[in-house]
Amino acid sequence: MPESPPPAAPVTETVPADGGPDARLRSVLGALGAPEALAAPLAGALGPGAAEELRDDPWRLLALPQVTREQADYCARRALGADASPDDPRRGRALAARLLRHASREGHTAMEAKRLEEALRSMGVRSPSPALDAAVDGGDAVVFEVLPEGDDDIVGEGGEAAEMPDPDLFYAPPRLGRAEEQLGEALARLTAGGEPVMDSATAAESVQATDERLGLGIAPETTAALVSVALRTVCVLPHTEAGREAVGHVLECVAAMAAESEVGVAVTVPTAQGAAALNAAVPAAAARPLGQLLRDHSPAEPVPAGFVVVAEAMALGAELAAELARACADGTHIVLLADPANAPSAAPGQVVADIVASRTATVAPLPDSPAPGPLAQAAALVSGGELAEVEAPGKEVVTVPAASADEAAHRAVQLLTDSIPRAIGTAADATQIITSARGGEAGADALNTACKERLNPGPGALGGFDPGDRVLLTGRGPGYVPGDTGRLTGAADGGVEVELAGGAVVTVADPAHLRAGWAMTIAAAHGSRWEAVIAVFGPEARSSRPQVHTAITRAERHLSVVQAAGPALHEAVRDVPAIHRQTRLVSVLREA
């Protein structure tokens, strides 16, 4: 498609009389001077009325990420001639929607009006207000008023009531705006209707009994946290990688308290692989993957448990968190186990951080183990801003230097297929490659191609995949959520069958939900753990302290760090301590 051709006269498309919706859409695209190959993705983005929408508004092309602003403007000039204006509200609506979609891909759930207006002006929209109104009226955005944080004193000088500050305006994609509202409402409902499961003395006695029965050596800080869990309806239990022993103690004791109180417990992890790893480490957890829990429960059929415990809760995005909270019955106690040094979720939002910042939940930190192993020591160094070697007599942590992206990719495949199985005793099936990016010679896509050639070559008869391929699920479907991993077992009615980590089998009908899974990005790996992890940082890596921490804490037994980023990786760990996201959840929770 041309980028910036001269303006043309308006064009009237010829629509076939009996060609059906696809033919009509291709005809409209042709009249606009756009490739007919865009018909299928545009129909997916706009729905069955795509042809009519595009005929009335050529800037609807911007619903596709591959179409540039200049290309959409060219098509608008073809359709509208001299009436095509940079200030056309239809153009502004499309650009505002694109900006919000881009922000959501970066993890934000909302954009401040001032930032959104500034961005629109930079795109030639001289009057952003009509553009934003059009986005709201067209269903591409919702707008919220948020009172700025600051002085809570409502009394002014002389004892008179102080003037309320003007609210800030925020715009959000409708689904994300609804999710944060629903999450706030659900947590407020649980808090308002919640009662202690046990009094503090009984809870402490239950913990002591469990400690004596299992010989756990539970620390006083863990006991205090468990008393809070029994008393309060929403609890966040922060922990470090060195605090994973305390996480196990919490799971054992909550199961005991639930049994004694006859209220039941449900433990969930955002991914199937995460649940399988947790069950291997703490069999009493009986954890279920979040996708399967939400398949079976909803507000109409809530989770039958007095305690709902979420491990790896930093991986929980706003939409899934809202769905889970809404599926909890009145009186349920929600417990979030989270390592705050990890990155926020791959999906939009920063649920745990916002709940803590809102001061609407009880926060009870768990203690570190007095003798952390090499993996926990490496994580502690990174969380403190240092990327350094640790003593690892059992080869728990190994750094593999690489001079280029090509060498990094070669080393990663060699580690997966030969070195780790031979030297560590962990099979390739239990080892995961995690990369800082999808693209590039050392990115996930290139590594997946190399891994398939070595581990499961085939013709790709099932939409580019073969039975036995390791796959990553990137969309939402019955029984699975983005981030779930498994092995493709064959064709099924309406799609392909995938056996998830842990043994559950799901049918994936949408081919777009499947991606090769021998290698995946840090974001995709969030919430999961494997026996061994190969963390690959190529020369093009753009990273941060939370991302590096997330990558290295995916390993249960062995970590190989393939380092081709040089000093830039050390600088990222030292100089980029946090990932900023714009969300509304703090204000929603406080208002609720």
C-alpha positions in Angstrom: 0.0 0.0 0.0 1.4 3.4 -0.9 2.5 5.6 2.1 1.8 9.1 0.9 0.4 9.4 -2.6 -1.1 12.6 -4.0 -4.8 13.2 -3.2 -7.3 11.6 -5.5 -10.9 12.2 -6.4 -13.6 10.3 -4.5 -14.1 6.7 -5.7 -17.3 4.7 -5.7 -16.8 1.0 -5.3 -18.6 -1.7 -7.3 -20.2 -4.2 -5.0 -21.0 -7.6 -6.5 -24.7 -8.5 -6.3 -24.3 -12.0 -4.9 -20.7 -12.1 -3.7 -21.4 -12.2 0.0 -19.8 -10.2 2.8 -16.2 -11.1 1.9 -16.7 -10.0 -1.7 -18.3 -6.7 -0.6 -15.4 -6.0 1.8 -12.8 -6.8 -0.9 -14.7 -4.5 -3.3 -14.6 -1.6 -0.7 -10.9 -2.2 -0.1 -10.2 -2.1 -3.8 -12.1 1.2 -4.2 -10.0 2.7 -1.4 -6.7 1.5 -3.0 -6.0 -1.0 -0.2 -4.9 -4.6 -0.7 -7.8 -7.1 -0.8 -5.7 -9.3 1.4 -6.7 -7.1 4.3 -10.3 -8.4 4.1 -9.9 -11.4 6.4 -8.1 -9.6 9.2 -10.4 -6.6 8.9 -13.5 -8.8 9.1 -12.0 -10.3 12.3 -11.4 -6.9 13.8 -14.7 -5.2 12.8 -17.1 -8.1 12.6 -19.8 -9.0 10.1 -20.6 -5.4 9.2 -17.0 -4.6 8.2 -17.8 -3.6 4.6 -20.5 -1.1 5.6 -18.3 0.4 8.4 -15.3 0.8 6.1 -17.4 2.3 3.3 -18.8 4.9 5.8 -15.5 5.5 7.5 -12.2 4.7 5.6 -10.1 5.3 8.8 -11.5 2.1 10.2 -8.6 0.6 8.5 -6.6 1.7 11.5 -8.2 -1.2 13.5 -5.4 -3.3 11.9 -1.9 -2.7 13.4 -0.2 -3.3 10.0 -1.9 -0.3 8.5 -0.1 3.0 9.0 -1.7 6.3 9.6 -0.3 7.6 6.3 -1.9 4.7 4.5 -5.3 5.2 6.1 -5.1 8.9 5.2 -4.4 8.0 1.6 -7.4 5.7 1.5 -9.6 8.4 3.1 -8.5 10.9 0.4 -9.5 8.3 -2.3 -12.9 7.9 -0.7 -13.6 11.5 0.4 -11.5 13.7 -1.9 -11.2 17.2 -0.6 -13.5 16.4 2.3 -10.8 14.3 3.9 -9.6 16.4 6.8 -7.0 15.7 9.5 -9.6 17.0 12.0 -12.4 14.6 10.8 -13.8 13.1 14.0 -13.8 9.7 12.4 -10.0 10.0 11.9 -9.6 11.2 15.5 -11.7 8.3 16.8 -9.6 5.8 14.9 -6.4 7.3 16.2 -7.6 7.5 19.8 -8.6 3.9 19.6 -5.2 2.9 18.2 -3.4 4.8 20.9 -5.5 3.1 23.6 -4.8 -0.3 22.1 -1.1 0.4 21.9 -1.1 1.5 25.6 -2.9 -1.7 26.6 -0.2 -3.8 24.8 2.3 -2.0 27.0 0.4 -3.0 30.1 -1.6 0.2 30.7 -5.3 0.0 31.5 -6.0 3.7 30.9 -4.5 6.9 29.5 -4.7 10.3 31.1 -6.7 12.7 28.9 -3.8 15.2 28.7 -1.4 12.5 27.3 -4.0 11.3 24.9 -4.7 14.8 23.6 -1.0 15.5 23.2 -0.5 12.4 21.2 -3.5 13.2 19.0 -2.1 16.7 18.3 1.2 15.1 17.2 -0.8 13.2 14.6 -2.3 16.3 13.1 -5.6 16.4 15.1 -5.8 20.0 16.0 -9.0 19.7 18.2 -8.7 16.4 20.2 -12.0 16.9 22.1 -14.3 16.0 19.2 -12.1 13.0 18.4 -12.3 11.7 22.0 -16.0 12.3 22.1 -16.3 10.3 18.9 -14.3 7.4 20.4 -16.6 7.3 23.4 -19.7 7.5 21.3 -18.4 4.8 18.9 -17.7 2.4 21.7 -13.9 2.5 21.3 -13.3 4.2 24.7 -14.8 4.9 28.1 -14.0 8.0 30.1 -13.6 8.2 33.9 -13.2 11.0 36.4 -10.5 10.4 39.0 -9.9 12.8 41.9 -6.1 13.5 42.2 -4.3 12.1 45.2 -3.1 14.5 47.8 -4.5 16.4 50.8 -7.5 14.6 52.2 -8.5 17.6 54.4 -11.9 18.8 53.4 -11.8 21.8 55.8 -10.3 25.0 54.4 -9.2 28.2 56.0 -11.6 29.7 58.7 -13.2 26.3 59.1 -15.1 26.5 55.9 -15.4 23.6 53.6 -12.5 23.3 51.2 -13.1 23.3 47.4 -13.0 19.9 45.8 -10.2 19.7 43.3 -11.0 19.2 39.7 -11.0 15.6 38.7 -8.5 14.2 36.2 -10.0 12.5 33.1 -8.8 9.1 32.0 -9.8 7.1 28.9 -9.7 3.3 28.7 -10.6 0.6 26.3 -14.1 -0.5 27.4 -13.1 -4.0 28.3 -10.3 -2.8 30.6 -12.4 0.0 32.1 -15.1 -2.5 32.9 -12.5 -5.0 34.3 -11.1 -2.6 36.9 -14.6 -1.5 37.9 -15.7 -5.1 38.3 -12.6 -6.0 40.3 -13.1 -3.1 42.6 -16.8 -3.9 43.1 -16.1 -7.6 43.7 -13.3 -7.0 46.3 -15.5 -4.4 48.1 -18.3 -7.0 48.2 -16.1 -9.6 49.7 -14.7 -7.1 52.2 -18.1 -5.8 53.3 -19.6 -9.3 53.7 -16.6 -11.1 55.1 -16.3 -12.7 58.5 -13.3 -14.3 60.2 -12.9 -18.0 59.4 -11.3 -18.4 62.8 -10.4 -16.1 65.7 -6.8 -15.2 66.1 -6.1 -17.7 69.0 -7.7 -20.6 67.1 -5.9 -19.7 63.9 -2.5 -19.6 65.8 -3.3 -23.0 67.4 -4.2 -24.5 64.0 -0.8 -23.3 62.6 1.0 -24.7 65.6 -0.7 -28.1 65.2 0.1 -28.3 61.5 3.7 -27.4 62.3 4.0 -30.1 64.9 2.3 -32.7 62.7 4.5 -32.0 59.6 7.7 -30.8 61.3 7.8 -27.7 59.1 9.6 -25.2 61.4 7.1 -22.4 60.7 8.5 -18.9 61.4 6.6 -16.5 63.7 6.2 -14.1 60.7 4.4 -16.8 58.8 2.2 -17.6 61.7 1.2 -13.9 61.9 0.5 -13.8 58.2 -1.8 -16.9 58.6 -3.7 -15.3 61.4 -4.4 -12.4 59.1 -5.5 -14.8 56.4 -8.0 -16.3 58.9 -9.3 -12.9 60.0 -9.3 -10.7 56.8 -11.1 -11.2 53.5 -8.4 -9.8 51.2 -4.7 -10.5 52.1 -1.5 -9.9 50.1 1.4 -12.0 51.3 4.6 -10.6 49.7 7.6 -12.9 49.5 11.0 -13.2 47.8 12.4 -16.1 46.0 14.1 -17.0 49.3 10.6 -17.1 50.9 9.3 -20.0 48.8 9.6 -22.3 51.8 7.2 -20.0 53.7 4.8 -20.1 50.7 4.7 -23.9 51.1 4.0 -23.5 54.9 1.1 -21.1 54.1 -0.4 -23.6 51.7 -0.2 -26.5 54.2 -1.7 -24.4 57.0 -4.5 -22.8 54.9 -5.5 -26.3 53.9 -5.6 -27.4 57.5 -7.6 -24.3 58.6 -10.1 -24.9 55.8 -10.5 -28.5 56.8 -11.0 -27.7 60.5 -13.5 -24.9 59.7 -15.2 -27.0 57.0 -15.1 -24.1 54.5 -12.9 -25.6 51.8 -10.0 -24.1 49.9 -9.1 -23.5 46.3 -5.5 -22.9 45.2 -5.0 -21.5 41.8 -2.0 -20.4 39.6 -2.3 -18.2 36.5 -0.9 -20.9 34.2 -1.2 -24.7 33.9 2.6 -25.0 34.1 2.7 -22.9 37.2 0.1 -25.1 38.8 1.9 -28.3 37.9 5.2 -27.0 39.4 3.5 -25.9 42.6 1.8 -29.3 43.0 5.1 -31.0 42.5 6.7 -28.9 45.2 3.7 -28.8 47.6 1.3 -31.7 46.9 -1.1 -30.5 49.6 -1.8 -27.4 47.5 -3.9 -29.4 44.9 -3.6 -26.2 42.7 -5.7 -25.8 39.6 -4.8 -23.7 36.6 -6.8 -20.5 36.6 -8.2 -21.2 33.1 -9.7 -24.4 34.3 -11.0 -22.9 37.6 -12.8 -20.1 35.6 -14.1 -22.6 33.1 -16.0 -24.3 35.9 -17.0 -21.3 38.0 -18.7 -17.9 37.6 -20.8 -15.4 39.6 -23.7 -17.8 38.9 -21.8 -20.8 40.1 -19.1 -19.5 42.5 -16.0 -21.3 43.7 -17.1 -23.5 46.7 -14.3 -22.4 49.0 -13.9 -20.2 52.0 -10.3 -19.6 51.0 -9.2 -18.8 47.5 -5.4 -18.7 47.3 -3.6 -17.3 44.2 0.1 -18.2 43.9 2.4 -16.4 41.4 -0.2 -13.5 41.7 2.1 -11.0 40.1 1.2 -12.6 36.8 -2.5 -11.8 37.3 -3.8 -9.2 34.9 -6.9 -6.9 35.5 -9.4 -8.9 33.4 -8.6 -12.4 34.9 -8.4 -10.9 38.4 -11.8 -9.4 38.0 -13.3 -12.6 36.6 -11.8 -14.6 39.6 -13.0 -12.1 42.2 -16.5 -12.1 40.7 -16.5 -15.9 40.9 -15.9 -15.9 44.6 -18.9 -16.3 46.9 -19.7 -13.8 49.6 -17.5 -14.4 52.6 -14.6 -15.9 50.6 -11.1 -14.9 51.8 -8.8 -14.1 48.9 -5.1 -14.6 49.5 -2.5 -13.3 47.0 1.0 -14.8 47.2 3.3 -12.5 45.2 7.0 -11.7 44.7 6.9 -7.9 44.2 10.3 -8.0 42.6 8.8 -9.7 39.6 7.5 -7.8 36.6 3.8 -7.0 36.4 1.5 -9.3 34.4 1.8 -9.9 30.6 -1.8 -8.7 30.4 -2.8 -5.1 31.1 -2.8 -4.1 34.8 -0.7 -4.4 37.9 -3.2 -5.9 40.2 -1.1 -6.8 43.3 0.8 -3.5 43.3 -2.5 -1.6 43.0 -4.2 -3.5 45.8 -1.3 -2.9 48.1 -1.1 0.8 47.1 -4.8 1.3 47.7 -4.4 0.3 51.4 -7.7 -1.7 51.1 -6.1 -5.1 51.9 -4.1 -6.6 54.7 -0.4 -6.9 53.7 1.6 -9.5 55.7 5.1 -10.3 54.4 6.5 -13.8 54.5 10.1 -14.4 55.8 13.1 -15.6 53.9 14.7 -18.9 54.4 17.7 -18.6 56.7 19.8 -20.5 54.2 18.8 -19.6 50.7 20.2 -21.6 47.8 22.1 -20.3 44.8 19.0 -19.6 42.7 17.5 -17.5 45.5 20.8 -15.7 46.1 21.0 -14.8 42.4 17.4 -13.5 42.6 18.2 -11.4 45.7 21.2 -9.8 44.0 19.0 -8.8 41.0 16.2 -7.5 43.1 18.9 -5.3 44.8 20.1 -4.0 41.4 23.1 -6.2 40.9 23.7 -8.9 38.2 26.6 -11.0 39.6 27.9 -14.5 39.9 26.9 -16.7 42.9 28.6 -19.8 44.2 26.8 -22.8 42.8 28.6 -26.0 43.7 25.7 -28.1 42.2 25.7 -26.1 38.9 22.4 -24.5 40.0 23.3 -21.2 38.2 25.6 -21.1 35.2 26.4 -18.1 33.0 27.2 -18.8 29.3 28.8 -15.8 27.5 28.0 -15.3 23.9 29.6 -12.8 21.5 26.7 -12.4 19.1 23.0 -13.2 18.8 23.8 -16.1 16.5 26.1 -17.6 19.0 23.5 -17.0 21.8 20.9 -19.0 19.8 23.4 -21.8 19.1 24.3 -22.0 22.8 20.6 -22.1 23.9 19.7 -24.9 21.6 22.8 -26.8 22.6 22.0 -26.4 26.3 18.4 -27.6 25.7 19.2 -30.6 23.7 22.5 -31.8 25.1 24.3 -29.9 27.9 21.5 -29.7 30.5 20.2 -33.3 30.0 23.8 -34.6 30.2 25.3 -32.5 33.0 22.2 -31.7 35.1 20.0 -34.7 34.3 17.0 -32.6 33.4 15.3 -33.6 30.1 14.5 -31.2 27.3 10.8 -31.6 28.1 11.3 -30.2 31.6 13.5 -27.3 30.3 12.3 -24.0 29.0 14.0 -21.3 26.9 13.0 -17.8 27.9 14.1 -14.8 25.8 14.0 -11.1 26.2 12.2 -10.7 22.8 10.3 -12.6 20.1 12.3 -11.2 17.1 16.0 -11.3 16.2 18.4 -14.1 15.8 18.3 -14.9 19.5 14.5 -14.3 19.8 11.8 -16.7 20.6 10.6 -17.2 17.0 14.1 -18.1 15.7 14.8 -20.4 18.6 11.5 -22.2 18.1 12.3 -22.8 14.5 15.7 -24.3 15.5 14.2 -26.3 18.3 11.5 -27.8 16.1 14.1 -28.9 13.5 16.0 -30.7 16.3 13.3 -32.0 18.5 10.1 -32.6 16.4 10.7 -32.1 12.7 7.6 -32.4 10.5 5.5 -31.0 7.7 3.3 -28.8 9.9 0.2 -30.6 8.7 -2.0 -29.1 11.5 -1.9 -25.4 10.6 1.9 -25.3 10.7 2.1 -27.6 13.7 2.6 -31.4 14.2 1.6 -33.8 16.9 4.3 -33.7 19.6 5.0 -30.0 19.2 5.4 -28.0 22.4 3.0 -25.1 22.2 2.3 -21.8 23.9 -1.4 -20.7 24.1 -1.7 -16.9 23.5 -5.4 -16.5 23.7 -8.4 -17.3 25.9 -10.5 -20.4 25.3 -12.5 -23.1 27.2 -10.1 -24.3 29.9 -7.1 -22.3 29.0 -5.7 -18.7 29.2 -2.8 -16.9 27.6 0.5 -18.3 29.0 -0.7 -21.9 29.3 1.7 -24.4 27.7 1.4 -27.9 26.6 1.9 -30.5 23.8 -0.1 -30.7 20.7 -1.5 -34.2 20.5 -3.5 -34.2 17.2 -6.6 -32.9 15.4 -9.9 -32.5 17.1 -13.4 -31.6 16.1 -13.2 -27.9 15.4 -9.5 -27.5 16.0 -6.5 -29.2 17.6 -6.1 -31.0 20.9 -3.5 -29.8 23.4 -2.5 -31.6 26.5 -1.6 -28.9 29.1 1.0 -29.2 31.7 -0.6 -31.2 34.5 -2.5 -33.5 32.1 -5.7 -31.6 31.3 -6.7 -31.7 27.6 -8.2 -28.7 25.8 -9.4 -28.1 22.3 -8.0 -25.0 20.6 -10.3 -23.8 17.8 -8.6 -20.5 16.9 -5.3 -21.0 15.1 -4.2 -17.6 16.3 -4.1 -18.9 19.9 -1.2 -21.3 19.1 2.5 -20.5 19.0 5.5 -22.8 19.2 6.5 -23.1 22.8 10.1 -24.4 23.2 11.1 -20.8 23.6 9.0 -17.9 24.8 9.4 -14.3 26.0 9.7 -13.3 29.7 6.2 -12.0 29.6 4.7 -15.2 28.3 6.7 -17.2 30.9 5.3 -15.2 33.8 3.4 -17.3 36.3 5.1 -20.6 35.2 8.0 -22.5 36.5 10.2 -25.3 35.1 12.9 -27.7 36.5 15.5 -25.9 34.3 15.4 -22.6 32.5 17.7 -21.2 29.8 17.4 -17.4 30.0 18.7 -15.8 26.7 19.6 -12.1 26.6 20.6 -11.1 23.1 22.4 -8.0 22.0 19.1 -6.3 21.1 17.7 -7.0 24.5 15.7 -4.1 26.1 15.2 -5.2 29.6 14.7 -4.0 33.2 15.3 -5.3 36.7 11.8 -6.8 37.1 12.0 -8.6 33.8 15.4 -10.1 34.6 14.2 -11.1 38.0 11.1 -12.7 36.5 13.2 -14.7 34.0 15.7 -16.1 36.5 13.0 -17.0 39.0 11.2 -19.3 36.6 13.8 -22.0 37.4 13.2 -24.5 40.1 16.4 -26.5 39.9 18.8 -25.1 37.3 19.3 -21.8 35.5 21.6 -21.1 32.5 21.9 -17.5 31.6 23.1 -17.0 28.0 24.5 -13.5 28.0 25.0 -11.8 24.7 23.8 -8.4 25.9 27.1 -7.3 27.5 27.2 -4.4 29.9 23.7 -3.3 28.8 22.1 -6.1 30.8 24.0 -5.1 34.0 23.0 -1.5 33.4 19.3 -2.5 32.9 19.3 -4.3 36.2 21.0 -1.4 38.0 19.3 1.5 36.4 15.7 0.4 35.5 14.3 -0.7 38.8 10.6 -0.6 37.9 8.1 -0.9 35.1 5.6 2.0 35.2 2.0 1.3 34.2 -1.0 3.7 34.1 -4.0 2.1 35.8 -7.1 3.2 37.6 -7.5 0.3 40.1 -6.1 2.2 43.1 -8.7 4.9 42.8 -11.4 2.4 42.0 -10.6 0.4 45.2 -10.6 3.4 47.4 -13.9 4.7 46.0 -15.4 1.2 46.4 
